[in-house]
Amino acid sequence: MAEGLGKMVLRGNDGREVIIEEVLYVPGLKTNMISLRRLLQKGFMVTTKNNCLNIFDQNKNLVVSASLSKNKTFRVVIEAVKH
C-alpha cells in the first residue's frame, strides 16, 4: 500500500542528477522498483539489446544501464540523493 507521492533525485555513475517525479512511497516493499511504463510516460527512453536495459533521460543522456539477472529482472544500482 502506497503511503506517499513525491520526487526522487538520482545520481548516476557519471555524477549527473536526474529527477523522477510522482514516485510512490511504499514502506512494505523490501526493494525499490522502477516502472518502465511510468518512465516512458514521463519522457524517458528505454532500449533493450543483448540482454541489456538502457534508460535515457529526455535529453537522450544515459541514466542507467543494467544486465538481465538470473531471476529475469534487471538489477539497477543507483544512488538516491534526495527523496
RODREN-321292 format. One record per residue: residue in three letters; residue number from 1; z, x, y of N, C-alpha, C, O in turn. Coordinates in Angstrom, 3 decimals. Layout:
<rs>
r code->ALA	pos->NUM	n.zz->Z	n.xx->X	n.yy->Y	ca.zz->Z	ca.xx->X	ca.yy->Y	c.zz->Z	c.xx->X	c.yy->Y	o.zz->Z	o.xx->X	o.yy->Y
...
</rs>
This chain:
<rs>
r code->MET	pos->1	n.zz->0.000	n.xx->0.837	n.yy->-1.178	ca.zz->0.000	ca.xx->0.000	ca.yy->0.000	c.zz->0.000	c.xx->0.885	c.yy->1.247	o.zz->0.860	o.xx->1.754	o.yy->1.395
r code->ALA	pos->2	n.zz->-0.960	n.xx->0.665	n.yy->2.136	ca.zz->-1.043	ca.xx->1.440	ca.yy->3.372	c.zz->0.034	c.xx->0.981	c.yy->4.349	o.zz->0.276	o.xx->-0.214	o.yy->4.514
r code->GLU	pos->3	n.zz->0.678	n.xx->1.959	n.yy->4.996	ca.zz->1.736	ca.xx->1.653	ca.yy->5.951	c.zz->1.379	c.xx->2.030	c.yy->7.379	o.zz->2.161	o.xx->1.795	o.yy->8.300
r code->GLY	pos->4	n.zz->0.192	n.xx->2.619	n.yy->7.570	ca.zz->-0.180	ca.xx->3.011	ca.yy->8.925	c.zz->-1.645	c.xx->3.386	c.yy->9.013	o.zz->-2.321	o.xx->3.570	o.yy->8.001
r code->LEU	pos->5	n.zz->-2.120	n.xx->3.496	n.yy->10.241	ca.zz->-3.505	ca.xx->3.842	ca.yy->10.531	c.zz->-3.497	c.xx->4.789	c.yy->11.722	o.zz->-2.793	o.xx->4.552	o.yy->12.704
r code->GLY	pos->6	n.zz->-4.286	n.xx->5.872	n.yy->11.637	ca.zz->-4.300	ca.xx->6.820	ca.yy->12.751	c.zz->-5.454	c.xx->7.794	c.yy->12.652	o.zz->-6.469	o.xx->7.518	o.yy->12.011
r code->LYS	pos->7	n.zz->-5.284	n.xx->8.948	n.yy->13.302	ca.zz->-6.280	ca.xx->10.009	ca.yy->13.303	c.zz->-5.702	c.xx->11.221	c.yy->12.595	o.zz->-4.487	o.xx->11.407	o.yy->12.537
r code->MET	pos->8	n.zz->-6.601	n.xx->12.048	n.yy->12.056	ca.zz->-6.181	ca.xx->13.283	ca.yy->11.424	c.zz->-7.088	c.xx->14.400	c.yy->11.926	o.zz->-8.306	o.xx->14.239	o.yy->11.992
r code->VAL	pos->9	n.zz->-6.494	n.xx->15.515	n.yy->12.272	ca.zz->-7.256	ca.xx->16.677	ca.yy->12.704	c.zz->-7.225	c.xx->17.690	c.yy->11.564	o.zz->-6.157	o.xx->18.113	o.yy->11.120
r code->LEU	pos->10	n.zz->-8.414	n.xx->18.071	n.yy->11.098	ca.zz->-8.530	ca.xx->19.032	ca.yy->10.008	c.zz->-9.107	c.xx->20.327	c.yy->10.530	o.zz->-9.947	o.xx->20.327	o.yy->11.430
r code->ARG	pos->11	n.zz->-8.650	n.xx->21.439	n.yy->9.960	ca.zz->-9.194	ca.xx->22.739	ca.yy->10.324	c.zz->-9.906	c.xx->23.321	c.yy->9.123	o.zz->-9.309	o.xx->23.500	o.yy->8.062
r code->GLY	pos->12	n.zz->-11.191	n.xx->23.617	n.yy->9.293	ca.zz->-11.984	ca.xx->24.198	ca.yy->8.220	c.zz->-11.728	c.xx->25.688	c.yy->8.085	o.zz->-10.968	o.xx->26.267	o.yy->8.861
r code->ASN	pos->13	n.zz->-12.363	n.xx->26.308	n.yy->7.101	ca.zz->-12.198	ca.xx->27.738	ca.yy->6.861	c.zz->-12.650	c.xx->28.586	c.yy->8.043	o.zz->-12.158	o.xx->29.699	o.yy->8.230
r code->ASP	pos->14	n.zz->-13.592	n.xx->28.067	n.yy->8.849	ca.zz->-14.094	ca.xx->28.828	ca.yy->9.990	c.zz->-13.237	c.xx->28.644	c.yy->11.242	o.zz->-13.544	o.xx->29.213	o.yy->12.290
r code->GLY	pos->15	n.zz->-12.163	n.xx->27.852	n.yy->11.141	ca.zz->-11.254	ca.xx->27.641	ca.yy->12.262	c.zz->-11.582	c.xx->26.455	c.yy->13.143	o.zz->-10.772	o.xx->26.069	o.yy->13.986
r code->ARG	pos->16	n.zz->-12.768	n.xx->25.864	n.yy->12.963	ca.zz->-13.128	ca.xx->24.695	ca.yy->13.757	c.zz->-12.278	c.xx->23.502	c.yy->13.362	o.zz->-11.888	o.xx->23.357	o.yy->12.203
r code->GLU	pos->17	n.zz->-11.996	n.xx->22.650	n.yy->14.336	ca.zz->-11.221	ca.xx->21.443	ca.yy->14.069	c.zz->-12.132	c.xx->20.224	c.yy->14.097	o.zz->-13.024	o.xx->20.117	o.yy->14.939
r code->VAL	pos->18	n.zz->-11.893	n.xx->19.308	n.yy->13.164	ca.zz->-12.663	ca.xx->18.074	ca.yy->13.042	c.zz->-11.680	c.xx->16.913	c.yy->13.051	o.zz->-10.661	o.xx->16.946	o.yy->12.360
r code->ILE	pos->19	n.zz->-11.988	n.xx->15.890	n.yy->13.834	ca.zz->-11.135	ca.xx->14.694	ca.yy->13.890	c.zz->-11.735	c.xx->13.618	c.yy->13.000	o.zz->-12.918	o.xx->13.297	o.yy->13.108
r code->ILE	pos->20	n.zz->-10.917	n.xx->13.069	n.yy->12.129	ca.zz->-11.309	ca.xx->11.918	ca.yy->11.318	c.zz->-10.433	c.xx->10.756	c.yy->11.773	o.zz->-9.206	o.xx->10.817	o.yy->11.701
r code->GLU	pos->21	n.zz->-11.084	n.xx->9.703	n.yy->12.241	ca.zz->-10.366	ca.xx->8.545	ca.yy->12.776	c.zz->-10.189	c.xx->7.463	c.yy->11.716	o.zz->-10.871	o.xx->7.456	o.yy->10.692
r code->GLU	pos->22	n.zz->-9.271	n.xx->6.562	n.yy->11.981	ca.zz->-8.969	ca.xx->5.427	ca.yy->11.110	c.zz->-8.569	c.xx->5.883	c.yy->9.705	o.zz->-9.075	o.xx->5.376	o.yy->8.704
r code->VAL	pos->23	n.zz->-7.662	n.xx->6.838	n.yy->9.653	ca.zz->-7.130	ca.xx->7.352	ca.yy->8.396	c.zz->-5.933	c.xx->6.497	c.yy->7.996	o.zz->-5.054	o.xx->6.225	o.yy->8.814
r code->LEU	pos->24	n.zz->-5.905	n.xx->6.078	n.yy->6.744	ca.zz->-4.781	ca.xx->5.278	ca.yy->6.254	c.zz->-3.640	c.xx->6.180	c.yy->5.798	o.zz->-3.874	o.xx->7.208	o.yy->5.164
r code->TYR	pos->25	n.zz->-2.407	n.xx->5.796	n.yy->6.119	ca.zz->-1.214	ca.xx->6.476	ca.yy->5.629	c.zz->-0.690	c.xx->5.671	c.yy->4.449	o.zz->-0.242	o.xx->4.536	o.yy->4.610
r code->VAL	pos->26	n.zz->-0.748	n.xx->6.266	n.yy->3.262	ca.zz->-0.309	ca.xx->5.609	ca.yy->2.031	c.zz->0.748	c.xx->6.512	c.yy->1.383	o.zz->0.401	o.xx->7.413	o.yy->0.619
r code->PRO	pos->27	n.zz->2.024	n.xx->6.281	n.yy->1.678	ca.zz->3.071	ca.xx->7.180	ca.yy->1.184	c.zz->3.195	c.xx->7.216	c.yy->-0.331	o.zz->3.746	o.xx->8.180	o.yy->-0.863
r code->GLY	pos->28	n.zz->2.708	n.xx->6.208	n.yy->-1.052	ca.zz->2.824	ca.xx->6.173	ca.yy->-2.505	c.zz->1.844	c.xx->7.083	c.yy->-3.232	o.zz->2.018	o.xx->7.331	o.yy->-4.425
r code->LEU	pos->29	n.zz->0.810	n.xx->7.593	n.yy->-2.544	ca.zz->-0.158	ca.xx->8.479	ca.yy->-3.192	c.zz->0.428	c.xx->9.877	c.yy->-3.367	o.zz->1.093	o.xx->10.398	o.yy->-2.472
r code->LYS	pos->30	n.zz->0.177	n.xx->10.474	n.yy->-4.522	ca.zz->0.674	ca.xx->11.823	ca.yy->-4.774	c.zz->-0.300	c.xx->12.888	c.yy->-4.279	o.zz->0.056	o.xx->14.065	o.yy->-4.215
r code->THR	pos->31	n.zz->-1.508	n.xx->12.498	n.yy->-3.934	ca.zz->-2.513	ca.xx->13.428	ca.yy->-3.424	c.zz->-3.331	c.xx->12.725	c.yy->-2.350	o.zz->-3.405	o.xx->11.497	o.yy->-2.322
r code->ASN	pos->32	n.zz->-3.936	n.xx->13.494	n.yy->-1.479	ca.zz->-4.785	ca.xx->12.912	ca.yy->-0.439	c.zz->-6.165	c.xx->12.628	c.yy->-1.004	o.zz->-6.645	o.xx->13.330	o.yy->-1.894
r code->MET	pos->33	n.zz->-6.790	n.xx->11.595	n.yy->-0.477	ca.zz->-8.131	ca.xx->11.222	ca.yy->-0.920	c.zz->-9.014	c.xx->11.019	c.yy->0.300	o.zz->-8.553	o.xx->10.572	o.yy->1.351
r code->ILE	pos->34	n.zz->-10.289	n.xx->11.353	n.yy->0.148	ca.zz->-11.264	ca.xx->11.127	ca.yy->1.208	c.zz->-12.315	c.xx->10.164	c.yy->0.681	o.zz->-12.865	o.xx->10.368	o.yy->-0.401
r code->SER	pos->35	n.zz->-12.591	n.xx->9.125	n.yy->1.440	ca.zz->-13.621	ca.xx->8.163	ca.yy->1.075	c.zz->-14.954	c.xx->8.633	c.yy->1.649	o.zz->-15.133	o.xx->8.682	o.yy->2.866
r code->LEU	pos->36	n.zz->-15.883	n.xx->8.975	n.yy->0.765	ca.zz->-17.203	ca.xx->9.403	ca.yy->1.230	c.zz->-17.899	c.xx->8.276	c.yy->1.977	o.zz->-18.568	o.xx->8.511	o.yy->2.983
r code->ARG	pos->37	n.zz->-17.744	n.xx->7.071	n.yy->1.492	ca.zz->-18.341	ca.xx->5.905	ca.yy->2.152	c.zz->-17.849	c.xx->5.798	c.yy->3.592	o.zz->-18.635	o.xx->5.552	o.yy->4.507
r code->ARG	pos->38	n.zz->-16.551	n.xx->5.983	n.yy->3.787	ca.zz->-15.969	ca.xx->5.883	ca.yy->5.126	c.zz->-16.480	c.xx->7.005	c.yy->6.033	o.zz->-16.772	o.xx->6.772	o.yy->7.206
r code->LEU	pos->39	n.zz->-16.589	n.xx->8.220	n.yy->5.491	ca.zz->-17.127	ca.xx->9.325	ca.yy->6.274	c.zz->-18.562	c.xx->9.052	c.yy->6.693	o.zz->-18.948	o.xx->9.345	o.yy->7.825
r code->LEU	pos->40	n.zz->-19.355	n.xx->8.489	n.yy->5.784	ca.zz->-20.743	ca.xx->8.137	ca.yy->6.116	c.zz->-20.789	c.xx->7.096	c.yy->7.236	o.zz->-21.629	o.xx->7.178	o.yy->8.132
r code->GLN	pos->41	n.zz->-19.887	n.xx->6.122	n.yy->7.180	ca.zz->-19.825	ca.xx->5.101	ca.yy->8.223	c.zz->-19.463	c.xx->5.708	c.yy->9.574	o.zz->-19.857	o.xx->5.181	o.yy->10.614
r code->LYS	pos->42	n.zz->-18.722	n.xx->6.804	n.yy->9.568	ca.zz->-18.277	ca.xx->7.468	ca.yy->10.796	c.zz->-19.277	c.xx->8.503	c.yy->11.307	o.zz->-19.007	o.xx->9.186	o.yy->12.295
r code->GLY	pos->43	n.zz->-20.444	n.xx->8.627	n.yy->10.638	ca.zz->-21.476	ca.xx->9.521	ca.yy->11.125	c.zz->-21.512	c.xx->10.884	c.yy->10.470	o.zz->-22.324	o.xx->11.726	o.yy->10.854
r code->PHE	pos->44	n.zz->-20.651	n.xx->11.125	n.yy->9.489	ca.zz->-20.702	ca.xx->12.378	ca.yy->8.747	c.zz->-21.880	c.xx->12.314	c.yy->7.780	o.zz->-22.350	o.xx->11.227	o.yy->7.442
r code->MET	pos->45	n.zz->-22.356	n.xx->13.472	n.yy->7.337	ca.zz->-23.438	ca.xx->13.532	ca.yy->6.371	c.zz->-22.901	c.xx->14.186	c.yy->5.089	o.zz->-22.161	o.xx->15.168	o.yy->5.140
r code->VAL	pos->46	n.zz->-23.288	n.xx->13.625	n.yy->3.952	ca.zz->-22.822	ca.xx->14.120	ca.yy->2.656	c.zz->-24.029	c.xx->14.479	c.yy->1.811	o.zz->-24.966	o.xx->13.690	o.yy->1.686
r code->THR	pos->47	n.zz->-24.006	n.xx->15.679	n.yy->1.228	ca.zz->-25.062	ca.xx->16.083	ca.yy->0.310	c.zz->-24.429	c.xx->16.587	c.yy->-0.983	o.zz->-23.316	o.xx->17.113	o.yy->-0.988
r code->THR	pos->48	n.zz->-25.160	n.xx->16.415	n.yy->-2.066	ca.zz->-24.732	ca.xx->16.980	ca.yy->-3.344	c.zz->-25.916	c.xx->17.687	c.yy->-3.977	o.zz->-27.039	o.xx->17.184	o.yy->-3.966
r code->LYS	pos->49	n.zz->-25.649	n.xx->18.851	n.yy->-4.522	ca.zz->-26.682	ca.xx->19.622	ca.yy->-5.199	c.zz->-25.998	c.xx->20.630	c.yy->-6.108	o.zz->-25.038	o.xx->21.293	o.yy->-5.713
r code->ASN	pos->50	n.zz->-26.508	n.xx->20.736	n.yy->-7.336	ca.zz->-25.965	ca.xx->21.692	ca.yy->-8.308	c.zz->-24.450	c.xx->21.554	c.yy->-8.473	o.zz->-23.727	o.xx->22.551	o.yy->-8.487
r code->ASN	pos->51	n.zz->-23.975	n.xx->20.308	n.yy->-8.598	ca.zz->-22.556	ca.xx->20.007	ca.yy->-8.776	c.zz->-21.687	c.xx->20.486	c.yy->-7.616	o.zz->-20.511	o.xx->20.794	o.yy->-7.805
r code->CYS	pos->52	n.zz->-22.262	n.xx->20.548	n.yy->-6.423	ca.zz->-21.518	ca.xx->20.950	ca.yy->-5.231	c.zz->-21.650	c.xx->19.862	c.yy->-4.169	o.zz->-22.748	o.xx->19.367	o.yy->-3.917
r code->LEU	pos->53	n.zz->-20.544	n.xx->19.496	n.yy->-3.554	ca.zz->-20.493	ca.xx->18.492	ca.yy->-2.491	c.zz->-20.364	c.xx->19.212	c.yy->-1.154	o.zz->-19.534	o.xx->20.109	o.yy->-1.011
r code->ASN	pos->54	n.zz->-21.173	n.xx->18.829	n.yy->-0.181	ca.zz->-21.081	ca.xx->19.372	ca.yy->1.173	c.zz->-20.929	c.xx->18.221	c.yy->2.153	o.zz->-21.655	o.xx->17.230	o.yy->2.073
r code->ILE	pos->55	n.zz->-19.988	n.xx->18.351	n.yy->3.076	ca.zz->-19.761	ca.xx->17.343	ca.yy->4.112	c.zz->-20.003	c.xx->18.005	c.yy->5.458	o.zz->-19.435	o.xx->19.053	o.yy->5.763
r code->PHE	pos->56	n.zz->-20.866	n.xx->17.367	n.yy->6.268	ca.zz->-21.223	ca.xx->17.873	ca.yy->7.587	c.zz->-20.746	c.xx->16.888	c.yy->8.652	o.zz->-20.739	o.xx->15.678	o.yy->8.427
r code->ASP	pos->57	n.zz->-20.348	n.xx->17.411	n.yy->9.811	ca.zz->-19.944	ca.xx->16.525	ca.yy->10.903	c.zz->-21.171	c.xx->15.977	c.yy->11.622	o.zz->-22.306	o.xx->16.208	o.yy->11.203
r code->GLN	pos->58	n.zz->-20.931	n.xx->15.251	n.yy->12.703	ca.zz->-22.016	ca.xx->14.605	ca.yy->13.434	c.zz->-22.968	c.xx->15.609	c.yy->14.079	o.zz->-24.104	o.xx->15.263	o.yy->14.402
r code->ASN	pos->59	n.zz->-22.516	n.xx->16.851	n.yy->14.271	ca.zz->-23.356	ca.xx->17.911	ca.yy->14.847	c.zz->-24.007	c.xx->18.775	c.yy->13.777	o.zz->-24.552	o.xx->19.838	o.yy->14.073
r code->LYS	pos->60	n.zz->-23.949	n.xx->18.312	n.yy->12.530	ca.zz->-24.541	ca.xx->18.995	ca.yy->11.375	c.zz->-23.868	c.xx->20.328	c.yy->11.045	o.zz->-24.478	o.xx->21.205	o.yy->10.433
r code->ASN	pos->61	n.zz->-22.597	n.xx->20.474	n.yy->11.459	ca.zz->-21.811	ca.xx->21.648	ca.yy->11.090	c.zz->-21.119	c.xx->21.378	c.yy->9.770	o.zz->-20.567	o.xx->20.296	o.yy->9.566
r code->LEU	pos->62	n.zz->-21.141	n.xx->22.350	n.yy->8.870	ca.zz->-20.475	ca.xx->22.196	ca.yy->7.579	c.zz->-18.969	c.xx->22.106	c.yy->7.786	o.zz->-18.367	o.xx->22.989	o.yy->8.397
r code->VAL	pos->63	n.zz->-18.364	n.xx->21.041	n.yy->7.276	ca.zz->-16.921	ca.xx->20.843	ca.yy->7.379	c.zz->-16.247	c.xx->21.256	c.yy->6.087	o.zz->-15.216	o.xx->21.930	o.yy->6.097
r code->VAL	pos->64	n.zz->-16.840	n.xx->20.845	n.yy->4.967	ca.zz->-16.230	ca.xx->21.082	ca.yy->3.665	c.zz->-17.306	c.xx->21.296	c.yy->2.616	o.zz->-18.370	o.xx->20.679	o.yy->2.662
r code->SER	pos->65	n.zz->-17.015	n.xx->22.174	n.yy->1.673	ca.zz->-17.870	ca.xx->22.387	ca.yy->0.519	c.zz->-16.948	c.xx->22.446	c.yy->-0.694	o.zz->-15.929	o.xx->23.136	o.yy->-0.669
r code->ALA	pos->66	n.zz->-17.305	n.xx->21.725	n.yy->-1.754	ca.zz->-16.440	ca.xx->21.683	ca.yy->-2.934	c.zz->-17.280	c.xx->21.571	c.yy->-4.193	o.zz->-18.324	o.xx->20.919	o.yy->-4.207
r code->SER	pos->67	n.zz->-16.808	n.xx->22.216	n.yy->-5.250	ca.zz->-17.474	ca.xx->22.147	ca.yy->-6.545	c.zz->-16.869	c.xx->21.031	c.yy->-7.382	o.zz->-15.711	o.xx->20.655	o.yy->-7.201
r code->LEU	pos->68	n.zz->-17.666	n.xx->20.511	n.yy->-8.294	ca.zz->-17.210	ca.xx->19.470	ca.yy->-9.209	c.zz->-16.180	c.xx->20.068	c.yy->-10.165	o.zz->-16.427	o.xx->21.106	o.yy->-10.779
r code->SER	pos->69	n.zz->-15.029	n.xx->19.414	n.yy->-10.288	ca.zz->-13.968	ca.xx->19.917	ca.yy->-11.164	c.zz->-14.104	c.xx->19.355	c.yy->-12.580	o.zz->-14.976	o.xx->18.528	o.yy->-12.848
r code->LYS	pos->70	n.zz->-13.242	n.xx->19.809	n.yy->-13.473	ca.zz->-13.288	ca.xx->19.371	ca.yy->-14.869	c.zz->-13.039	c.xx->17.871	c.yy->-15.021	o.zz->-13.556	o.xx->17.252	o.yy->-15.950
r code->ASN	pos->71	n.zz->-12.245	n.xx->17.277	n.yy->-14.110	ca.zz->-11.956	ca.xx->15.844	ca.yy->-14.217	c.zz->-12.974	c.xx->14.988	c.yy->-13.453	o.zz->-12.731	o.xx->13.814	o.yy->-13.175
r code->LYS	pos->72	n.zz->-14.120	n.xx->15.602	n.yy->-13.119	ca.zz->-15.241	ca.xx->14.910	ca.yy->-12.488	c.zz->-14.947	c.xx->14.408	c.yy->-11.077	o.zz->-15.483	o.xx->13.383	o.yy->-10.655
r code->THR	pos->73	n.zz->-14.096	n.xx->15.127	n.yy->-10.350	ca.zz->-13.856	ca.xx->14.863	ca.yy->-8.938	c.zz->-14.125	c.xx->16.153	c.yy->-8.169	o.zz->-14.218	o.xx->17.231	o.yy->-8.756
r code->PHE	pos->74	n.zz->-14.246	n.xx->16.030	n.yy->-6.856	ca.zz->-14.429	ca.xx->17.197	ca.yy->-6.009	c.zz->-13.082	c.xx->17.522	c.yy->-5.379	o.zz->-12.555	o.xx->16.737	o.yy->-4.590
r code->ARG	pos->75	n.zz->-12.531	n.xx->18.670	n.yy->-5.724	ca.zz->-11.245	ca.xx->19.089	ca.yy->-5.162	c.zz->-11.504	c.xx->19.845	c.yy->-3.876	o.zz->-12.181	o.xx->20.873	o.yy->-3.865
r code->VAL	pos->76	n.zz->-10.957	n.xx->19.323	n.yy->-2.794	ca.zz->-11.173	ca.xx->19.891	ca.yy->-1.471	c.zz->-9.842	c.xx->20.410	c.yy->-0.948	o.zz->-8.829	o.xx->19.713	o.yy->-1.003
r code->VAL	pos->77	n.zz->-9.852	n.xx->21.639	n.yy->-0.441	ca.zz->-8.653	ca.xx->22.210	ca.yy->0.163	c.zz->-8.922	c.xx->22.364	c.yy->1.657	o.zz->-9.733	o.xx->23.187	o.yy->2.080
r code->ILE	pos->78	n.zz->-8.217	n.xx->21.548	n.yy->2.445	ca.zz->-8.376	ca.xx->21.568	ca.yy->3.894	c.zz->-6.992	c.xx->21.550	c.yy->4.504	o.zz->-6.086	o.xx->20.901	o.yy->3.981
r code->GLU	pos->79	n.zz->-6.824	n.xx->22.255	n.yy->5.600	ca.zz->-5.559	ca.xx->22.264	ca.yy->6.314	c.zz->-5.523	c.xx->21.118	c.yy->7.317	o.zz->-6.404	o.xx->21.002	o.yy->8.168
r code->ALA	pos->80	n.zz->-4.498	n.xx->20.268	n.yy->7.212	ca.zz->-4.307	ca.xx->19.202	ca.yy->8.189	c.zz->-3.519	c.xx->19.791	c.yy->9.354	o.zz->-2.391	o.xx->20.249	o.yy->9.173
r code->VAL	pos->81	n.zz->-4.110	n.xx->19.780	n.yy->10.554	ca.zz->-3.477	ca.xx->20.358	ca.yy->11.722	c.zz->-2.511	c.xx->19.356	c.yy->12.344	o.zz->-1.358	o.xx->19.685	o.yy->12.621
r code->LYS	pos->82	n.zz->-2.987	n.xx->18.136	n.yy->12.561	ca.zz->-2.182	ca.xx->17.061	ca.yy->13.152	c.zz->-2.530	c.xx->15.774	c.yy->12.435	o.zz->-3.640	o.xx->15.616	o.yy->11.925
r code->HIS	pos->83	n.zz->-1.589	n.xx->14.864	n.yy->12.398	ca.zz->-1.871	ca.xx->13.546	ca.yy->11.835	c.zz->-0.974	c.xx->12.505	c.yy->12.486	o.zz->-1.054	o.xx->11.324	o.yy->12.150
</rs>
